[in-house]
Amino acid sequence: MTSARPFTGIISLVLIGASIMFMFFVILGGITQTTPLDKTHFLRADTSSIAGARPVSQWNYFRVCGEGNTDCGSSVPDLPFGYAWVGGGDGAPSSLLGSHAKNTTSSSYYYMWRFGWVFYLMGLFFTVFAFFTSILALCSTLGSFIGAWLTMVGLFFFSIAASLMTAEFVKARNRFREAGINASLGRYAFGFTWAAWACLALATILLCIGGATDSSRRASRRASRGSFVPAAPVTSAGTDTATEDGGRFTFYRKQRERRAAREAPGSSFERNESQRRVKDEYA
């Protein structure tokens, strides 16, 4: 029977590779004007009424850009949400403003983005390791389980990141709309993010299935080999033992008979002794 592990391993590699590609699409959004990176952003809002902001602001992974991901600011790690209006902020929804990041961002939005940003990179890190480790799944069961474990770790961190980012920008969109400001989520950024999550989840399941089916197949093969081991010759061994015991019994029985014959009155042993004494007397 053909093992399913190579097939699940190949499909898992394709899925993990696709997940890495989707993650990089999100991370590189706003860096270049290449499609689809020029359309990739988490949130788009009309910020023309906010002091210090662009007419249109688009939040990306490293930058805040203008319309069509042009007129971008500097690349900043874990970019605070309020950097879209540094030096201003008048006219922005009050729930978005706070004491963090030069008094531009509230605590919840500041920490949600910061932790989401870090967990996104951690998910990418473990996913890349899982990709190279899962190559071993094509030739070994251990490779399948190691790849599945690393993919699970990457999926764990990426799930936290995707959830935090989604929660932050959905809440921000709602706050903008409540203030009468037009805002919408970026279809490409969230589409790539959750597509990467789905690919990771499917790859984890397939790697586990590949390793488990291969292990069960080997176990059944060992069991089938054990069922054809010839039985020990119990009958022959029993016969030899019985013969040996019977021989010993016969020997002891003859010894007892000889001893009884010597000790019996008028036995040939006593007659021989009396004859020997008579000869000694006449000698």
C-alpha positions in Angstrom: 0.0 0.0 0.0 1.4 3.4 -1.0 2.1 5.8 1.9 0.1 9.0 1.9 2.9 11.0 3.5 4.7 12.1 0.3 1.4 13.5 -1.1 0.4 15.3 2.1 4.0 16.6 2.4 4.0 18.1 -1.1 0.6 19.8 -0.6 1.7 21.1 2.8 4.8 22.6 1.3 2.8 24.4 -1.3 0.4 25.7 1.3 3.2 26.9 3.6 4.9 28.6 0.7 1.7 30.3 -0.2 1.3 31.4 3.4 4.8 33.0 3.4 4.0 34.8 0.2 0.8 36.3 1.5 2.6 37.4 4.7 5.2 39.2 2.6 2.5 40.9 0.5 1.2 42.4 3.7 4.6 43.4 5.2 5.7 45.1 2.0 2.5 47.0 1.5 3.3 50.7 0.8 7.0 50.0 0.2 6.8 49.9 -3.6 4.2 50.7 -6.2 4.1 47.2 -7.6 0.7 45.5 -7.8 -0.7 44.2 -5.5 1.4 46.1 -3.0 0.1 49.5 -4.1 -3.4 48.3 -3.1 -2.5 46.7 0.1 -3.4 48.5 3.3 -5.3 47.8 6.5 -7.5 50.9 6.7 -8.3 53.8 4.5 -9.9 57.0 5.9 -10.7 60.5 4.8 -8.6 62.4 7.2 -8.8 65.8 5.5 -10.7 67.2 8.5 -7.9 66.1 10.9 -5.1 68.6 11.7 -1.6 67.3 10.7 -3.0 64.4 8.6 -3.0 63.8 4.8 -6.2 64.2 2.9 -6.5 60.5 2.7 -4.6 58.2 5.1 -3.9 54.5 4.4 -2.4 52.4 7.3 0.2 49.8 6.2 2.5 47.5 8.1 5.5 49.9 8.2 4.1 53.2 6.9 1.1 55.5 6.7 0.6 56.5 3.1 -1.7 58.7 1.1 -4.1 57.8 -1.7 -2.9 54.7 -3.7 0.0 54.1 -1.2 1.7 57.3 -2.4 3.2 60.2 -0.3 4.2 57.7 2.4 5.9 58.6 5.6 9.1 56.9 6.9 9.1 53.2 7.7 8.7 52.8 11.4 8.7 49.4 13.3 5.3 48.8 15.1 4.1 52.1 13.7 1.7 53.8 16.2 -1.8 54.3 14.9 -1.7 58.1 15.6 1.3 58.7 13.5 -1.1 59.6 10.7 -1.5 63.0 12.4 1.8 63.6 14.2 1.8 67.2 15.5 -1.9 67.6 15.2 -4.9 65.4 15.9 -7.6 68.0 16.2 -10.7 66.6 14.5 -9.8 62.9 15.1 -12.2 60.7 17.1 -11.4 61.2 20.8 -11.3 57.4 21.4 -8.3 57.2 19.0 -6.3 59.9 20.8 -4.2 59.3 23.9 -0.9 59.8 25.7 1.2 57.3 23.7 3.4 58.0 20.7 3.8 61.8 21.1 0.3 62.1 22.5 -1.3 60.8 19.3 -2.6 57.3 20.2 -4.7 55.8 23.0 -3.5 52.9 25.1 -5.7 50.2 23.5 -4.8 51.1 19.9 -1.1 51.5 20.8 -0.7 48.1 22.4 -3.0 46.2 20.1 -0.9 47.3 17.1 2.4 46.8 18.9 1.7 43.2 20.0 0.0 42.4 16.7 3.0 43.7 14.8 5.5 41.6 16.9 3.4 38.4 16.7 3.0 38.8 13.0 6.8 38.6 12.6 7.1 35.7 15.0 4.5 33.8 13.0 6.4 34.5 9.8 9.7 33.4 11.5 8.3 30.0 12.5 6.5 29.5 9.2 9.7 29.9 7.3 11.4 27.3 9.6 8.4 25.0 9.1 8.7 25.3 5.3 12.3 24.0 5.3 11.6 21.4 7.9 8.6 20.1 6.1 10.8 19.1 3.2 11.8 16.2 5.4 8.2 15.1 5.5 8.6 13.8 1.9 11.0 11.1 3.1 10.4 10.5 6.9 7.6 10.3 9.4 9.7 12.3 11.9 9.9 15.1 9.4 6.1 15.2 9.2 5.7 15.6 12.9 8.5 18.2 13.3 7.1 20.2 10.4 3.6 19.9 11.9 4.9 21.1 15.3 6.7 24.2 13.8 3.6 25.0 11.7 1.5 24.8 14.8 3.7 27.2 16.6 3.7 29.6 13.6 -0.1 29.3 13.4 -0.4 30.1 17.1 1.5 33.4 16.9 0.0 34.3 13.6 -3.5 33.7 14.9 -2.9 36.2 17.7 -1.4 38.7 15.3 -4.3 38.5 12.8 -6.9 38.7 15.6 -5.3 41.8 17.1 -4.9 43.6 13.8 -8.4 42.8 12.7 -9.8 44.0 16.1 -7.8 47.2 16.0 -8.7 48.3 12.5 -12.3 47.3 12.7 -12.7 49.3 15.9 -10.9 52.3 14.3 -13.1 52.1 11.2 -16.2 52.2 13.4 -14.9 55.1 15.4 -14.2 57.1 12.2 -17.7 56.4 10.9 -19.3 57.4 14.2 -17.5 60.7 13.9 -18.9 61.1 10.4 -15.6 60.3 8.6 -15.6 58.0 5.7 -13.4 54.9 6.4 -13.1 51.4 5.0 -11.0 48.3 5.6 -8.3 47.2 3.1 -9.5 44.1 1.3 -6.1 43.1 0.1 -4.3 43.3 3.5 -6.9 41.4 5.4 -7.5 39.0 2.5 -3.8 38.1 2.4 -3.7 37.9 6.2 -6.5 35.4 6.6 -5.5 33.5 3.5 -2.1 33.0 5.1 -3.8 31.8 8.2 -6.0 29.3 6.3 -3.0 27.9 4.4 -1.1 27.4 7.7 -4.1 25.6 9.3 -4.5 23.3 6.4 -0.8 22.5 6.2 -0.8 21.7 9.9 -3.7 19.2 9.5 -2.1 17.6 6.4 1.3 17.1 8.1 -0.3 15.5 11.1 -2.4 13.2 8.9 0.7 12.2 6.9 2.7 11.4 9.9 -0.1 9.5 11.7 -1.1 7.4 8.7 2.5 6.4 8.1 3.0 5.4 11.7 -0.2 3.3 11.8 0.8 1.6 8.5 4.1 0.6 9.9 2.5 -0.6 13.1 0.1 -2.8 11.2 2.9 -4.1 9.1 4.9 -5.2 12.2 1.8 -6.8 13.6 1.2 -8.8 10.4 4.8 -10.0 10.4 4.5 -11.2 14.0 1.4 -13.3 13.2 3.4 -15.5 10.9 6.0 -16.5 13.4 6.0 -20.4 13.6 4.9 -21.9 16.9 7.3 -23.7 19.1 7.2 -27.5 18.8 5.3 -28.1 22.0 4.3 -31.7 21.3 7.9 -32.8 20.5 9.3 -31.1 23.5 6.6 -32.7 25.7 7.4 -36.1 24.3 11.1 -35.8 24.9 10.4 -34.7 28.5 8.1 -37.6 29.1 10.6 -40.0 27.7 13.4 -38.6 29.9 11.2 -38.8 33.0 10.1 -42.3 32.1 13.8 -43.4 31.8 14.6 -42.0 35.2 11.7 -43.8 36.7 12.7 -47.1 35.2 16.3 -46.7 36.5 15.1 -46.1 40.1 12.6 -48.9 40.0 15.4 -51.4 39.0 17.6 -50.2 41.7 14.9 -50.7 44.3 14.2 -54.2 42.9 17.9 -55.2 43.2 18.1 -53.8 46.8 15.0 -55.8 47.8 16.3 -58.9 46.2 19.5 -58.7 48.2 17.7 -58.1 51.5 15.0 -60.8 51.0 15.5 -64.1 53.2 17.0 -67.0 51.2 18.2 -64.8 48.5 21.0 -65.8 46.2 23.2 -63.2 48.0 22.8 -65.0 51.4 23.3 -68.4 49.8 26.6 -67.3 48.3 27.7 -65.9 51.6 27.0 -69.2 53.5 28.8 -71.2 50.9 31.8 -68.9 51.2 31.9 -69.4 55.0 31.7 -73.2 54.7 34.6 -73.2 52.3 36.6 -71.1 54.7 35.9 -73.5 57.6 37.2 -76.6 55.6 40.2 -74.8 54.2 
